[in-house]
């Protein structure tokens, strides 16, 4: 690997001390926003679609995929516009609007149980996130220098995962009271950012503040058509289709299939699931929490190190490989130990590529269009997360969900014609067979092989890696690739 010599031999702590106060305030607000967001994000697949979840909405897996499709489109397309608005009208004002939208979204999600009103709450939360991201990331970009860029983006990704790590335990605690309390608690949290705004000194974007709405929209459209930017966005879209399944499909897969009893018996009660039909099991949010825990510990120093020893695009390439392998391993077995090893592999890939994707966009962005380019970073979310999760809902609902496979077994093998509702399917099959829930789970796993649902996503991840390898080959000709 080609070393990057422009940064000299500056130590990690020397670079960290060069980060300014606006950078740290933006990080604090990002942590609070992510804490509230992931408090909902990691449990909402269960609330929406888990067939046997007490107090859940019991929508179908396809309904869940539809919700995530539109959530992705709103959350990921709006920043393309709101990034330009943040540059034009100021970062601080846009953060206030974002907090209001997110709080209202959480309140609707807490109170609405029919499909369309709940769907509207999800879209409001998505819109608030879309408005929040560009001014925060624009602050990062304007306060970082080429010298502090690697460690700065590493810290940024670390604080995202501080929120991602603390959010699931918070949700688990609030869920002990009720499902609505999860959403109410997150609404209170996100409004704390209004207090931090008193310490936030607005950062000058450097953009023309006299530009009108039409000019902002025209500039947004013109920049995105640049070939290098467009090619990068399309490649990253493939990756996000794979990556987001850790949050969209994996929670349901863990609850349905992963057997963590051998490990759960050694853990404290607050880490365990309330569903004891298969014996003590680790709550799915704690299993997935290994991902942000590892990132909190390692991503900042690793980002500093990777910034010194390999090109950004090379780091992204290897990240794609590890994420794809990790996702495939996670779903290949019912063993909790195989699942955790897959999450470790997945996380290693995430640390290699995810901070570098944003950093690369920051490097190639013109000086007065930093927030705009950070807005562009959300387009791959729209394409990848949206279609990937919609497809994932279709695939998992038909061939991976345990309740659906229980109904299929009753119809195909037991020749039952009066089938129960999917929320009662697994319990009814267990009763019919006179076996334990663990035995019936193993029976369905062996007969229908639900692990195959991860194969298409792993293959898409490898395709993204190949495309990034080709892009990296051409990128070596560009002078600013390692700037």
ABEGO torsion letter per residue (X at the ends): XBBBAAAEABBAAAAAAABBAAAAAAAAAAAAAAAAAAAAAAAAAAAAABAABBGBAGBBAAAAAAAAAAAAAAAAAAAAAAAAAAAAAEAAAAAAAAAAAAAAAAAAAAABABAAAAAAAAAAAAAAAAAAAAAAAAAAAAABBAAAAAAAAAAAAAAAAAAAAAAAAAAAAAAAABAAAAAAAAAAAAAAAAAAAAABBBBBAGBBAABBAAAAAAAAAAAAABAAAAAAAAAAAAAAAAAAAAAAAAAAAAAAABBAAAAAAABBAAABBABAAAEBBBBAAAAAAAAAAAAAAAAAAAAAAAAAABBAAAAAAAAAAAAAAAAAAAAABABAAAAAAAAAAAAAAAAAAAAAAAAAAAAABBAAAAAAAAAAAAAAAAAAAAAAAAAAAAAAAAAABAAAAAAAAAAAAAGBABBBBAAAAAAAAAAAAGBBAAAAAAAAAAAAGAAAAAAAAAAAAAAAAAAAAAAAAAAAABAAAAX
